[in-house]
Amino acid sequence: MASTSITFCNALRTLSCSPRSIFNTQLHALQLIRSSRPIVFRSVSVIATDPSKFKCVRTKASMAETSTDNKKKVQVFDSEEDLAVSLAKYTADLSEKFCKERGSFTVVLSGGSLIKSLRKLVDQPYVDSIEWEKWHVFWVDERVVPKDHEDSNYKLAFDGFLSKVPITPGNVYSINDSLSAEGAAEDYEICLKHLVKSNIIDVSPATGLPKFDLMLLGMGPDGHVASLFPGHPLVNEKEKWVTFIKDSPKPPPERITFTFPVINSSAYNALVVCGAGKAGPVQAALGNSQNSDKLPVQMVSAEVELAWFLDKDAASKL
């Protein structure tokens, strides 16, 4: 299926990353283009600016305990199913907002269980109401493996989400998996810079960095975000937009990843975390942890809002 946008990165550089046709079954070698233990109340919203001072407000249809603090919103859901329902509405609402304001919606995906939590978007009413043709899809990190490999974040997203919605094929930007980790990171950054110049991606007035509309982020049991791991030097990278790692503590070892300056320049960041195995890092990020070592998830922010979507298991240590 042809795309009118396939050639723009190619004009910049022969090996530049490119929008990938998500419906193309052939996997081409080159691709151009985060105190007290909370109780979840089904009819109570909890609003706070100080974690130790909660104000309870009765609402008619709230399904979660909600805490807000400046640019941070924390929602705790009874189940992952409730979380998925709310996440779909959150994403759809932002899609409508940005499509009206900018004429497009730039969305950044991650891997892991995040894709499963997006499943409600492929059902009614969203599958028919969202302006999918205005979406531009990116990855906050990717494993440097072929796109048909079981470790590929692209394959995970394609199989579980992208193949089920009518996103314009040319608006899906995956890495060039024929390059080395270093080459793929450089290539992806060049492509992002071109998309900024083309006004596909907005620019943060505060940082001058790409300002994506929404990043949908997961978190590992160790508190890592994207491919930025605890104690790794890359968490402190300030110059590059996209960098690479060859010694990931979690396999596969070679990956590319957005850096924190780019992640934190996003307008909206959603951290989607489920399961008791991730309760420790959630406590570190949102509770009164005494651990002096900051986890990567504690470094995430956003220009407009950082929204936490937690199930009650992930919030069990708060």
NORPE-V215401 format. One record per residue. N is the residue number from 1. PSI is psi in whole degrees, -180 to 180 (* if undefined). D_LAST is the distance of its C-alpha to the last C-alpha in whole Angstrom. Layout:
# NORPE-V215401
N_PSI_D_LAST / N_PSI_D_LAST
This chain:
# NORPE-V215401
1_125_49 / 2_156_50 / 3_137_48 / 4_-15_49 / 5_4_47 / 6_-31_47 / 7_-8_50 / 8_-38_48 / 9_-33_46 / 10_-35_49 / 11_-26_51 / 12_-43_49 / 13_136_49 / 14_-39_50 / 15_22_47 / 16_152_45 / 17_158_42 / 18_159_43 / 19_135_41 / 20_138_41 / 21_111_43 / 22_-10_40 / 23_1_43 / 24_119_45 / 25_-14_45 / 26_127_47 / 27_97_44 / 28_147_46 / 29_-39_46 / 30_142_46 / 31_107_44 / 32_-117_45 / 33_*_44 / 34_*_11 / 35_-161_7 / 36_156_6 / 37_124_5 / 38_148_6 / 39_128_9 / 40_122_11 / 41_132_15 / 42_-23_18 / 43_22_20 / 44_131_17 / 45_135_16 / 46_120_14 / 47_127_15 / 48_148_14 / 49_-13_16 / 50_124_14 / 51_-24_10 / 52_-4_11 / 53_93_14 / 54_142_13 / 55_120_16 / 56_130_17 / 57_126_20 / 58_133_21 / 59_161_22 / 60_-33_25 / 61_23_24 / 62_136_20 / 63_3_18 / 64_157_15 / 65_130_12 / 66_130_13 / 67_134_12 / 68_142_15 / 69_99_16 / 70_-112_19 / 71_4_19 / 72_132_16 / 73_131_15 / 74_124_12 / 75_132_12 / 76_125_11 / 77_151_13 / 78_-34_15 / 79_165_16 / 80_-30_17 / 81_-46_21 / 82_-39_19 / 83_-47_18 / 84_-38_21 / 85_-46_23 / 86_-39_21 / 87_-39_21 / 88_-46_25 / 89_-41_25 / 90_-47_24 / 91_-44_26 / 92_-39_29 / 93_-41_28 / 94_-36_28 / 95_-47_31 / 96_-42_33 / 97_-51_32 / 98_-32_33 / 99_-35_36 / 100_-40_38 / 101_-39_37 / 102_-14_38 / 103_6_40 / 104_170_37 / 105_114_34 / 106_118_32 / 107_133_30 / 108_126_28 / 109_160_27 / 110_-174_25 / 111_-149_25 / 112_-145_23 / 113_-6_22 / 114_-44_22 / 115_-41_25 / 116_-37_25 / 117_-8_22 / 118_4_25 / 119_-28_27 / 120_-19_27 / 121_-22_29 / 122_4_32 / 123_171_33 / 124_147_34 / 125_-5_34 / 126_-37_33 / 127_-29_35 / 128_-18_38 / 129_-26_37 / 130_141_35 / 131_75_38 / 132_-31_37 / 133_-14_40 / 134_1_39 / 135_142_36 / 136_122_36 / 137_133_33 / 138_174_32 / 139_134_30 / 140_-26_27 / 141_161_28 / 142_147_31 / 143_138_32 / 144_79_36 / 145_163_37 / 146_153_40 / 147_-16_38 / 148_5_39 / 149_145_37 / 150_-20_34 / 151_-5_32 / 152_127_33 / 153_-31_30 / 154_-49_33 / 155_-42_34 / 156_-47_31 / 157_-39_31 / 158_-50_34 / 159_-39_34 / 160_-13_31 / 161_-61_32 / 162_-36_34 / 163_-8_37 / 164_1_36 / 165_151_36 / 166_57_39 / 167_138_38 / 168_123_41 / 169_-39_42 / 170_-4_43 / 171_15_39 / 172_118_37 / 173_104_37 / 174_170_37 / 175_163_38 / 176_100_41 / 177_4_40 / 178_-9_44 / 179_166_43 / 180_169_41 / 181_-45_38 / 182_-44_39 / 183_-40_42 / 184_-38_39 / 185_-45_37 / 186_-43_40 / 187_-44_41 / 188_-39_38 / 189_-41_38 / 190_-43_41 / 191_-43_41 / 192_-41_38 / 193_-38_40 / 194_-40_43 / 195_-30_40 / 196_-46_39 / 197_-30_43 / 198_2_44 / 199_18_41 / 200_-43_39 / 201_134_36 / 202_168_36 / 203_136_36 / 204_122_33 / 205_-27_35 / 206_-38_33 / 207_-18_33 / 208_8_36 / 209_165_34 / 210_135_33 / 211_92_31 / 212_152_30 / 213_-44_29 / 214_130_26 / 215_128_24 / 216_104_22 / 217_145_20 / 218_-177_19 / 219_137_17 / 220_165_18 / 221_-19_16 / 222_1_17 / 223_11_15 / 224_152_19 / 225_142_20 / 226_-134_23 / 227_44_25 / 228_106_24 / 229_154_23 / 230_131_21 / 231_-4_24 / 232_141_26 / 233_-27_29 / 234_-19_28 / 235_-18_25 / 236_8_27 / 237_126_30 / 238_-16_31 / 239_-45_35 / 240_150_35 / 241_-43_33 / 242_133_33 / 243_-180_33 / 244_159_34 / 245_135_32 / 246_-5_34 / 247_45_32 / 248_132_29 / 249_-13_27 / 250_127_27 / 251_155_30 / 252_157_32 / 253_-30_32 / 254_125_34 / 255_163_32 / 256_158_32 / 257_145_29 / 258_152_29 / 259_166_28 / 260_-36_25 / 261_-37_28 / 262_-45_29 / 263_-45_25 / 264_-6_24 / 265_-6_27 / 266_146_27 / 267_-53_27 / 268_132_24 / 269_130_21 / 270_121_19 / 271_115_16 / 272_113_16 / 273_125_14 / 274_148_14 / 275_144_13 / 276_-25_12 / 277_-13_14 / 278_10_12 / 279_-32_8 / 280_-55_9 / 281_-33_10 / 282_-42_8 / 283_-41_5 / 284_-39_9 / 285_-35_10 / 286_-13_7 / 287_-155_5 / 288_54_8 / 289_141_9 / 290_3_13 / 291_125_14 / 292_-16_17 / 293_116_18 / 294_130_17 / 295_155_16 / 296_-40_18 / 297_-26_16 / 298_-11_15 / 299_-3_18 / 300_135_19 / 301_-172_20 / 302_159_22 / 303_-33_25 / 304_-53_24 / 305_136_21 / 306_113_18 / 307_122_16 / 308_129_13 / 309_107_14 / 310_141_11 / 311_169_12 / 312_-25_10 / 313_-44_10 / 314_-28_9 / 315_10_6 / 316_-19_6 / 317_5_4 / 318_*_0
